[in-house]
Amino acid sequence: MLRVTSADVDKPWLPSTASVTSGGVSFSYLRDDAKFSRLAYGRKNGLIFYPTANRPGGKLDVPVLCAFPIDAATNNRADKGCGVSSNQTINSDLCRTQGIFTAEQWKTHYQQGNNSHSNQCGFDERNYSGYNVADAFYQNIRAMSLISAESINEQNELRLTTWSSSTSIASQLPLQAFFYISDGLAVAQKDQQNFYNDTKIIVPIVKVTLPANTSQHATFSFNAADQKVK
């Protein structure tokens, strides 16, 4: 789970004002069967969270609220970024509320909305009685493959529960790494240094190389020379 951050922000691990207001923070999910070739806004830096089940002891659980197969313009959506879009022309509420439970159903609904990202529905990742959140996430990944010619060119989107904006929260975050692509190393080094200054915790920098097409794979590499804090 990775979040793209701005080079202009000194503490990118803290939620933005918009995320505090909405209650949700946008991430993307990168895996071999959930791949994309570019980052949100064309940015070059960000941070990676541990998978919830694998986070180290004492780190915050930051639950996933919902998942979209492709960027969903969640800043215009209700329900912490998971629900109805103000830009909709068809029902853009959660898939679950519309009886949409499979990738195939999601694609049909997406096409009915003229492939508009604002018209797509999101897969709910919150627990409800009789609702299978694991399968919902799997269907989200499958839906990416059904529109792979499009999804390879634009990142997917998760919404995570907004954590505290207090500076004291930094040491509790399940932060696994700072990352960069292409020429974003200097910003990653700034982020690593600032995080260390606040917490005295060394979070590694990794370089991410995104796949250029659906037959390629993303790679992650650690280089000791990249590290500002050692």
N, C-alpha and C positions, 0 to 999 in steps of 0.2 A: 504494500500500500504506500503510494508516494503522493506527496503534495508539492506542487510547483509553487515556488515563492518568488518574490520580487527582489531584485538586486538592491532596491532602494530602502528595504526594511532591515533594521539592525537586529531585531529579535523575531525572525520569521516563524519561530516555534510558538509564538503567542497568536491566538485567534484574532482575525481582523475585526473591525467594528461591525462590518456587515455580518460576519459569522456570529458574533455575540448577539446581534439583534435578531437574526433568523433562528438561531439555535442549532445550526448545522455548518460543518466545515467540508469543503470539497477536496476529495482525493481522487486518484485514479488507481486502478488495479492492473498490474503488469505481471503476466505469466505466459508460459509458452503457448497456451491456448487462449490467451487474452492479450494480444499484442497490438501495438500501434507505433507509428513511425515519427510522431511529433508530440511535443508537450503542449499543454494549454497555453494559449497566448503566444506561442512560439518562444517561450522562456527557456533558460538554460540551466536552471538550478532548482533545488528543492530539498526535501527531507523525506526519509523513509521511516515508517513506523513498523515495529515488530508485528507479526501476526498476533492477534489477541491471545490465542492459546499458548503462544511461545514467548510471551513477553517475560522479562526477568522479574523476579520477586520484588515487590514493593513498587512496581510501576503501575500507572493508572490503566484501568480498562476503559478504552474509548470505543463504545459500541458503534457498529455500522448501522445506520438507519435505513438506507435504501441503496439500490444499485441501478444504474442505467447503462445499457450497452454502448451508448455513444453520448458525448457531451450533451447535457440536457438544459443548459441555460438555467441552472437552479436558482440563480439570484432572482429570477422572476416567478418562483414557485412558492406556494404556501406549504404548510406542514413541514417546517425546517428544511425546505428545499426539495421535499419528496412528493409534494402533491400537485394540485392544479396550477397550471401556468397562466399567468395573466396574458400571455400571447397565444393562447390556444384557439383553434378553430374546431377541434373535436375534443372529446373527453380526454384530458391529460392527467387525470387523477391516478392514484396507484393502480397497478395492474390487478392486484388482489381484489380491489373494490369493484372492478369491471369484469370479474370472472376470467381474467387472463392469467394462465398459470404455466404456459409452455412457451418456448422460444418461437415456435411456429405461429402461435396466437399473437405473440408480441409483434412479429414481423407483419402479419396481416393488418393489425391495428396501426402500425407505423406507416404502412403504405396507404391506408385509408386517409391518413393525415398528410399525404403528399410528402412523406419522408421528412417532415419538419421535426427538428429536434424538440421544439416546444410542444408538439402534439404527442410525442411518445409517452408511454407510461413507464413508471419505475417499479422494479421488483422490491417489495417490502422486505426488510431484514429484521423486523421486530417480531418478537414471539407473540403468537396468538394461539389460542386453543385450537388444535386440529390443523394448524398451518405449518408447513414444512419449510423453514427458512433456508436450510441447506440446499434443498432442491431449487428454491427460488434463486439462489445465487448461481447454481449450476445452469439454470435456464438463462440467466443473464449472460453467462459466458457463451452458451450455445447460440444465443441471439446474435452475439458479435460475429460468430462464424457464418451466420446466415446472410449477413450484410458485409462480408469481409472486404469486398472491393471498396466499400466506404469506410468501414471501421478501422482499416489499417492506416488511414490518413488522418484520423482524428481520435483522440483519447476517449476512453470511457469515463464514467463519473460515478463515484461513491459519495454519499453524504455520511459523515461521522458526527456524533454528538459533540457539540462545542464544549471544550474544557475551559477551565478558569483562565481569565486574562491576567491574573496576578503574576508578577514576575517570579514569585516564589514557587510557582508550579513547575518550572523548568526541569528540576531534578527528578520529578515524578513522571515525566512523560515517557512513553515507550519508544523513545527515539533511537533508532538503530544506526542511522548514518545520515550524513549530508551527501548529496550527490550533485554531479554536474555532467553536462554533455558538451561536446565540442570545446569552445574556448571559455567555459564558465568556471574555471578553476579558481580564479582570484576571488570571486564572490563566495564560493564554497569555503575557501580559507578564512574569509572574513567571518562567515557564520560560525565556523568551528571555533575560532578564537573568541568571539563574543559569547558563545555558549560556555566555553571553558571559564571565561572571566566571571560569569554569573554562577556557575555550579561547581567548578573545579572537576568536572567530568569530561573526559576526552571521548568525543564521538567521532568515529572515523569518517574520512571523506572517501567516496568511491566514485569512479567514473562509470557512467552508463552509456552504452552504445545501443541505440534503438534499432530495430530491424527496418530495413528499407522497403521490404515487401513481405508477403505472408509466408514465403518459404524460408526467410531468414529468422534468426533468433536474437533476442536481446542478450547482451553480455554485461557483466559487472566486474570491474577490476579494481584492486587496491594497489596503490603505488606509494611506498614510504616517502618518496620525494614530494608527493602532493600534500603531505600533512603539515599544517602550520603549527599544530601543537603536538608534541611527541613525548 
